[in-house]
Amino acid sequence: MPKRLNLVILGKQGAGKGTQCERLSARYSIPHVSTGDILRSAIQVDSTLGRSVASILDAGALVPDDVVIKLVEDRLEELDARGGALLDGFPRTIAQAEALEDLLGDDGIKLCINLEVPTELATQRLSTRRVCQECGSIYKETDVEAISGTCSKCGGDVIQRADDYPDAIRQRLEAYVSSTEPLLAFYEARGLLVTVNGDQKPDDVTVAIQSEISLRGLG
Ligand code: AMP
């Protein structure tokens, strides 16, 4: 049985988790599992799940634990996650973290990376973020793609996500503090927590994360 590399990436919305996960996924050949992306795809294709969670996402509130736990359970059973996965946006509550431990058993989480950024920076990144509805590429509001509304990679529409409007940003960051920050102590108590400064160039963040991973002999 190959060694499984299951990593949890924690951090406020806007900390840069998505960007770092894409890079780490390529580097360690493990899939980037983002519950936010899975939920948004369900909304996009208008599935039963999508219809039941759309208003929750728009408001920036949390989807019930049982719904996301089942999604992650199903996703981690897929073939490409046999060697591990990078979990982005999950767990977000203690109940989800406990369910994840039950799910992975002895072959559990190897490391929890806390990508730390000040709230003001997270708010500023989220409010100026634009995203391609087709391929998910991220742009800044001043990029030509955001101004023209057309993605240069796939031609899709570039929009501001409903949950990147000010009220929803506030709600999401509050939910992070009340529901997700307690996870730092949860993983700290298990000796799995490492904090990386997310307020630096993306390349420098990647180097910092990779050195924490190799320091522990994980990759
Ligand atoms: P994200 O892209 O990770 O910021 O997620 C977008 C939205 O999806 C969140 O604001 C929540 O409404 C929902 N969501 C994603 N992951 C979870 C989770 N683990 N638990 C509850 N809701 C989630």
Residues whose N, C-alpha, C, O or C-beta is under 5 A from the ligand:
A	BS01	AMP	Q13 T35 G36 D37 L39 I56 L57 G60 A61 L62 V63 V68 G89 F90 P91 R92
